[in-house]
Amino acid sequence: TPGAGSAEESASTLRFAESLRQLPRGAPATQFGVWQEVSAALAEDLARLRAQVSRGGAPGAPIAATGHSARELIRAQRLLEELQRLQRPQLEEQETLARWREEALEEQGLLTLAATQKALETEQVTPYLMNMSEDPILTGRLLYYLRVGDATTVGSAPGSTVFLDGLGVLPNLCTVINKDNVCISLQRHEDALRLVLVNGEIPLNLTGEQDLTHGDRLCLGRALMMMLQVPMQAHVGTINEDDEEECGSAIKPPSCEELLLRQGVTDLMPRPPKHADAFNQLRPLMRHSESLSELQLYMEDLHCKLEPSRSYAFFKLLQEACCLIDEANLITREVRPEDHVNFEVEFVWDIYRGSAEDIL
């Protein structure tokens, strides 16, 4: 994972790679392009000769001129047919390579804008996952369909349905199950409980399946944020008894604005209630972070001594700090596992002073 100082360079590289995907595909212009120009010129000549021959049948047209044009027409037609015969293997090879490329991209969830739109138009009821990003250019570029009756596996294992490789991505990260295009569930593997968050949270019941709903955000490790779209659930939620035709209309895919991550690391975390009178309201929000869960006793003691507004502001700050510390620990374990380095969050406070800045 690049550092903050390399963020702009990394974003620039990704934009350049994306621009390359938009380039038109074709055979080298040195051969195929010349053949296309010659074919176009021959086609124009054929059209001109056909016009001359058709006029030759009119009263008063010279017989010699008509015969000459007919012979030229036959020669041009034969030449064009021969050129097309030679072009055919090149065209077939080009189409085969383009098809292989599209299939390889589809296996990885990568689709061009036109292919994405076409897929969404043809698949009206199949749930799917679409990527979110801080960069508007990269939002909605990953599309994974959740086929009914299939278990969609996510992880870095080569056989995973959704193959990911990045920080916090285990070989077997999680499994998404589409039962009937309406009921979608998530199964986490035991060692990935904190690495797969739904709307920034992990369920209270760590065993079994977790039901998912339309619009849920899935954070997969520290590598990817996906939004779940369940068209059939969206239909049920928007049925209007006075307008039955609306029920059959297609559900639009999420817009770029909906897929855009605007708040950085805070988009990965659950949002605490603004008025938490008891610490038990905050306790479930601490389970998603390893660093934050270790501070439960300290935070519970502090919550009793602060007024609700100050407690809310400090908890949000602590959430963000712990999220960054968790990421730092993941990076350290990845690049220097033999050192067993572990970062922790510590804070001290002066309960006799009222300024929020006194809590460090």
C-alpha positions in Angstrom: 0.0 0.0 0.0 1.6 3.3 -1.0 2.2 6.0 1.6 0.3 9.3 1.7 3.1 11.1 -0.1 2.6 8.8 -3.1 -1.1 9.1 -3.3 -1.1 11.6 -6.2 1.4 9.6 -8.2 -0.6 6.4 -7.6 -3.8 8.1 -8.7 -2.1 9.5 -11.8 -0.9 6.0 -12.7 -4.4 4.5 -12.3 -5.9 7.2 -14.5 -3.2 6.6 -17.2 -4.0 2.8 -17.1 -7.7 3.6 -17.3 -7.2 5.8 -20.3 -5.3 3.0 -22.1 -8.3 0.8 -21.7 -10.4 3.3 -23.7 -8.1 3.2 -26.7 -9.6 1.5 -29.8 -8.4 -2.0 -30.4 -7.2 -3.2 -33.8 -4.5 -4.8 -35.9 -1.3 -2.8 -36.5 -1.9 0.1 -38.9 1.1 -0.8 -41.0 -0.8 -3.7 -42.6 -4.4 -3.8 -41.6 -4.9 0.0 -41.8 -3.5 0.1 -45.4 -5.8 -2.7 -46.4 -8.8 -0.8 -45.0 -7.8 2.3 -47.1 -7.4 0.2 -50.2 -10.7 -1.5 -49.7 -12.5 1.8 -49.2 -10.9 3.2 -52.4 -11.9 0.1 -54.3 -15.5 0.3 -53.0 -15.7 3.9 -54.2 -14.4 2.8 -57.7 -17.0 0.0 -57.8 -19.8 2.5 -57.0 -18.6 4.8 -59.7 -18.3 2.0 -62.3 -21.7 0.6 -61.5 -23.2 4.1 -62.0 -21.4 4.3 -65.4 -22.6 0.9 -66.5 -26.2 1.7 -65.5 -26.1 4.9 -67.5 -24.6 3.0 -70.5 -28.0 1.4 -71.0 -29.6 4.7 -71.7 -30.4 5.8 -75.3 -27.4 7.5 -77.0 -24.7 6.1 -74.7 -21.4 5.0 -76.6 -21.3 1.2 -76.9 -17.5 1.0 -76.6 -17.5 3.2 -73.4 -20.2 0.9 -71.9 -18.2 -2.3 -72.6 -15.0 -0.7 -71.2 -16.7 0.3 -68.0 -18.2 -3.2 -67.6 -14.8 -4.8 -68.0 -13.3 -2.4 -65.4 -16.2 -3.2 -63.1 -15.5 -6.9 -63.3 -11.8 -6.5 -62.6 -12.4 -4.1 -59.7 -15.0 -6.6 -58.2 -12.5 -9.5 -58.4 -9.7 -7.4 -56.9 -11.9 -6.4 -54.0 -13.0 -10.0 -53.4 -9.4 -11.1 -53.4 -8.4 -8.3 -50.9 -11.3 -9.3 -48.6 -10.2 -12.9 -48.8 -6.7 -11.9 -47.6 -8.2 -9.7 -44.9 -10.5 -12.3 -43.5 -7.8 -14.1 -41.3 -6.7 -10.8 -39.9 -10.2 -9.8 -39.0 -10.9 -13.2 -37.4 -7.7 -13.0 -35.4 -8.6 -9.5 -34.3 -12.1 -10.5 -33.2 -10.7 -13.6 -31.3 -8.2 -11.4 -29.4 -10.8 -8.9 -28.6 -13.1 -11.6 -27.3 -10.4 -13.2 -25.2 -9.6 -9.8 -23.8 -13.2 -9.1 -22.8 -13.5 -12.5 -21.2 -10.4 -12.0 -19.2 -11.6 -8.6 -18.0 -15.0 -10.0 -17.2 -13.5 -12.8 -15.0 -11.8 -10.0 -13.0 -14.9 -7.9 -12.9 -13.4 -5.3 -15.2 -15.7 -4.0 -17.8 -15.6 -1.0 -20.2 -18.2 1.7 -19.8 -20.2 0.4 -22.8 -20.0 -3.2 -21.6 -21.1 -2.2 -18.1 -24.1 -0.4 -19.4 -25.0 -3.3 -21.7 -24.7 -5.8 -18.9 -26.9 -3.7 -16.6 -29.5 -3.4 -19.3 -29.7 -7.1 -20.0 -29.5 -8.3 -16.3 -32.5 -6.7 -14.7 -33.0 -8.9 -11.6 -29.6 -10.4 -10.8 -27.9 -8.8 -7.7 -24.4 -7.4 -8.2 -21.5 -5.8 -6.4 -20.1 -2.5 -7.8 -16.9 -0.9 -6.6 -16.7 2.5 -4.7 -13.7 4.8 -4.9 -12.4 8.2 -3.9 -11.7 8.9 -7.5 -14.8 9.6 -9.7 -13.0 8.1 -12.7 -12.6 4.7 -11.0 -16.1 4.4 -9.4 -18.4 1.7 -10.9 -15.6 0.1 -12.9 -15.7 -3.3 -11.1 -18.9 -5.3 -11.6 -19.5 -8.7 -10.1 -22.8 -10.5 -10.6 -24.1 -12.8 -7.8 -25.7 -15.6 -9.7 -28.8 -17.2 -8.1 -28.0 -20.5 -6.3 -24.2 -19.8 -6.5 -21.8 -19.1 -3.6 -19.6 -16.2 -4.7 -16.2 -16.6 -2.9 -14.0 -13.6 -2.2 -10.3 -13.7 -1.5 -6.8 -14.0 -2.8 -7.0 -17.8 -3.6 -6.6 -18.4 -7.3 -9.9 -20.1 -7.5 -12.0 -17.3 -5.9 -14.9 -16.0 -7.8 -13.9 -12.5 -6.9 -10.1 -12.5 -6.9 -8.5 -9.8 -4.8 -5.0 -9.2 -3.8 -4.2 -6.5 -1.3 -3.8 -5.4 2.3 -6.0 -7.4 4.6 -7.2 -9.8 1.9 -6.9 -13.4 3.0 -7.1 -16.4 0.7 -10.6 -17.1 1.9 -12.1 -13.8 3.0 -15.8 -14.3 2.8 -18.6 -15.9 0.7 -21.7 -14.1 -0.6 -24.7 -16.4 -1.3 -27.6 -15.4 -3.6 -30.5 -17.7 -2.7 -33.3 -16.4 -4.9 -32.3 -12.9 -6.2 -34.0 -11.4 -3.2 -32.3 -13.0 -0.1 -28.6 -12.3 -0.1 -26.4 -13.4 2.8 -22.7 -13.1 3.8 -20.5 -15.7 5.5 -17.3 -14.6 7.1 -14.5 -16.9 7.7 -13.3 -17.1 11.4 -10.0 -15.4 10.8 -11.6 -12.6 8.8 -14.2 -11.2 11.1 -12.7 -7.7 11.3 -11.6 -7.7 7.7 -15.1 -7.9 6.2 -17.3 -5.0 7.4 -20.9 -4.3 6.3 -21.6 -0.6 6.6 -18.5 -0.4 8.8 -19.7 -3.0 11.3 -19.5 -6.7 12.1 -22.6 -8.5 13.3 -23.4 -9.2 16.9 -23.7 -12.9 16.1 -20.3 -13.8 14.7 -21.5 -17.3 13.7 -23.8 -18.2 10.8 -24.9 -16.0 7.9 -25.6 -12.3 7.9 -28.4 -11.0 5.8 -27.6 -8.2 3.3 -29.9 -5.6 2.0 -30.0 -3.3 -1.1 -27.4 -0.5 -0.8 -25.2 -2.2 1.8 -21.5 -1.3 1.7 -19.0 -4.1 2.0 -15.5 -3.3 3.0 -13.2 -6.2 1.9 -10.0 -6.0 3.8 -8.2 -2.7 3.1 -8.3 -3.3 -0.6 -11.8 -2.6 -1.9 -15.2 -1.1 -1.0 -18.2 -2.5 -2.8 -21.9 -1.5 -2.9 -24.5 -4.2 -3.1 -27.4 -3.7 -5.5 -30.4 -6.0 -5.2 -32.9 -4.9 -7.9 -35.7 -7.1 -6.6 -35.4 -5.6 -3.1 -35.4 -2.1 -4.6 -38.6 -3.0 -6.5 -40.3 -4.2 -3.4 -39.2 -1.0 -1.6 -40.6 1.3 -4.3 -43.9 -0.4 -5.2 -46.7 2.1 -5.7 -50.2 0.7 -5.7 -51.5 3.5 -7.9 -48.8 3.0 -10.5 -48.4 -0.7 -11.3 -46.2 0.1 -14.4 -43.5 1.5 -12.1 -43.0 -2.0 -10.6 -41.9 -3.4 -14.0 -39.5 -0.6 -14.8 -35.8 -1.2 -14.7 -33.8 -0.1 -11.6 -31.1 2.3 -12.5 -27.6 1.5 -11.4 -26.0 3.7 -8.7 -24.7 7.0 -9.9 -21.1 8.2 -9.6 -22.2 10.4 -6.7 -23.5 7.4 -4.8 -20.3 5.4 -5.4 -18.0 8.2 -4.5 -16.1 7.9 -1.2 -15.9 11.5 0.1 -14.7 11.1 3.7 -11.6 9.0 3.4 -11.1 6.6 6.3 -14.4 7.5 8.0 -16.3 5.9 5.2 -14.9 2.5 6.5 -16.3 3.0 10.0 -19.8 2.8 11.6 -21.3 6.2 12.5 -21.8 6.6 16.2 -25.1 8.0 17.5 -24.9 11.7 18.2 -26.5 11.3 21.6 -25.2 8.3 23.4 -26.5 8.5 27.0 -25.0 5.1 27.9 -21.8 3.6 26.9 -23.6 0.4 25.9 -24.8 2.4 22.8 -21.1 2.8 21.7 -19.8 -0.6 22.7 -21.0 -2.5 19.6 -19.2 0.1 17.4 -15.9 -0.8 19.0 -15.9 -4.4 17.9 -14.9 -3.8 14.3 -11.5 -2.5 15.2 -8.8 -4.4 17.0 -7.1 -1.3 18.4 -10.4 0.3 19.4 -11.7 -2.8 21.2 -8.7 -2.8 23.4 -9.7 0.6 24.7 -13.2 -0.3 25.8 -12.4 0.0 29.6 -10.7 3.4 29.1 -13.4 4.7 26.9 -16.1 3.6 29.3 -14.5 5.4 32.2 -14.0 8.5 30.1 -17.6 8.5 28.8 -18.9 8.8 32.3 -16.8 11.9 33.0 -17.6 13.8 29.7 -20.7 15.6 28.6 -22.4 13.8 25.6 -21.2 16.3 22.9 -17.5 16.1 24.0 -17.8 12.3 24.3 -19.2 12.0 20.8 -16.4 14.2 19.3 -13.7 12.3 21.1 -15.1 8.9 20.1 -15.1 9.9 16.4 -11.5 11.1 16.7 -10.5 7.9 18.5 -12.3 5.8 15.8 -10.3 7.3 13.0 -7.0 7.0 14.9 -7.6 3.3 15.6 -8.6 2.6 12.0 -5.3 4.1 10.8 -3.4 2.1 13.5 -5.1 -1.1 12.4 -4.0 -0.4 8.8 -0.4 0.3 10.0 -0.3 -3.0 11.9 -1.5 -4.9 8.8 1.2 -3.2 6.7 3.9 -4.0 9.3 2.8 -7.7 9.5 2.9 -7.9 5.8 6.4 -6.4 5.1 8.2 -7.2 8.4 6.5 -10.2 10.0 9.7 -11.3 11.7 9.9 -8.1 13.9 6.5 -8.7 15.6 6.0 -4.9 15.7 2.6 -3.7 16.9 1.3 -0.2 17.1 -1.2 0.8 19.8 -3.3 3.9 20.7 -2.9 5.5 24.0 -4.6 8.6 25.4 -4.5 10.6 28.6 -6.8 13.3 29.8 -7.2 15.9 32.5 -10.7 15.6 34.0 -10.4 18.9 35.8 -10.2 21.1 32.7 -13.0 21.6 30.2 -11.1 22.1 26.9 -11.4 19.2 24.4 -7.8 19.8 23.4 -6.7 18.6 26.8 -7.5 15.0 25.8 -4.4 13.7 23.9 
